[in-house]
């Protein structure tokens, strides 16, 4: 499986687990997940913009973004 497919399925699993075990009502759980993903996306878009600027150098290695924290 391609890395993009692996990421997709892993993110789906995390979202399903959150919905199942968060203790929130389904609508509230979805709202929280959407908000968190939007914030993550905004951070990643900002990081990508910095990396695509002329003369920029990556602050971390290519595998750091895919590594789990902790």
Backbone torsions as a table, in degrees:
resi	resn	phi	psi	omega
1	UNK	NA	142.5	179.7
2	UNK	-72.2	151.9	179.5
3	UNK	-54.7	-37.7	-180.0
4	UNK	-63.8	-40.4	177.7
5	UNK	-66.4	-40.5	177.6
6	UNK	-61.4	-44.3	179.4
7	UNK	-62.1	-44.6	-179.7
8	UNK	-56.7	-51.4	-176.8
9	UNK	-67.6	-35.2	178.3
10	UNK	-68.0	-41.9	176.9
11	UNK	-63.7	-39.4	176.1
12	UNK	-60.8	-42.7	-179.4
13	UNK	-63.4	-43.9	179.4
14	UNK	-62.2	-42.6	179.9
15	UNK	-65.2	-42.3	177.6
16	UNK	-63.2	-42.5	178.0
17	UNK	-62.4	-42.7	179.3
18	UNK	-60.9	-46.7	-179.9
19	UNK	-61.6	-38.1	-176.0
20	UNK	-75.9	-33.9	-169.3
21	UNK	-118.2	4.0	-177.9
22	UNK	-73.3	-24.3	-175.7
23	UNK	82.3	2.6	179.1
24	UNK	-91.0	157.5	172.4
25	UNK	-64.0	151.8	-176.9
26	UNK	-52.2	-44.1	-179.1
27	UNK	-65.7	-42.2	179.7
28	UNK	-65.6	-40.7	178.2
29	UNK	-61.1	-42.5	178.3
30	UNK	-64.8	-41.3	178.0
31	UNK	-59.7	-44.9	-179.5
32	UNK	-62.9	-46.2	-179.3
33	UNK	-62.1	-41.6	179.2
34	UNK	-63.1	-44.1	-179.7
35	UNK	-62.2	-46.1	-178.7
36	UNK	-63.9	-44.3	-179.7
37	UNK	-65.8	-36.8	176.2
38	UNK	-62.6	-43.7	179.0
39	UNK	-63.9	-43.6	177.6
40	UNK	-62.1	-42.9	179.5
41	UNK	-62.3	-42.7	178.8
42	UNK	-61.5	-42.9	177.9
43	UNK	-62.6	-43.1	-178.3
44	UNK	-69.5	-36.4	176.4
45	UNK	-65.2	-39.0	177.9
46	UNK	-65.2	-41.5	177.8
47	UNK	-64.3	-41.5	178.2
48	UNK	-63.5	-40.3	178.4
49	UNK	-61.2	-40.6	177.9
50	UNK	-64.0	-39.3	-178.3
51	UNK	-71.8	-24.4	-178.6
52	UNK	-92.8	-3.7	176.0
53	UNK	-69.1	142.7	178.1
54	UNK	-60.1	135.5	177.1
55	UNK	80.8	5.2	179.9
56	UNK	-82.5	151.9	176.5
57	UNK	-123.4	139.4	179.8
58	UNK	-63.7	137.6	179.7
59	UNK	-82.0	-19.5	-178.6
60	UNK	-138.6	168.5	-179.1
61	UNK	-71.9	166.4	-176.7
62	UNK	-65.8	-21.8	-178.4
63	UNK	-93.2	-8.8	-176.3
64	UNK	-61.7	-38.7	-177.1
65	UNK	-65.6	-30.2	-177.4
66	UNK	-90.6	-9.1	-177.8
67	UNK	-78.0	137.4	176.6
68	UNK	-69.8	143.9	178.1
69	UNK	-79.0	131.4	175.7
70	UNK	90.7	NA	NA
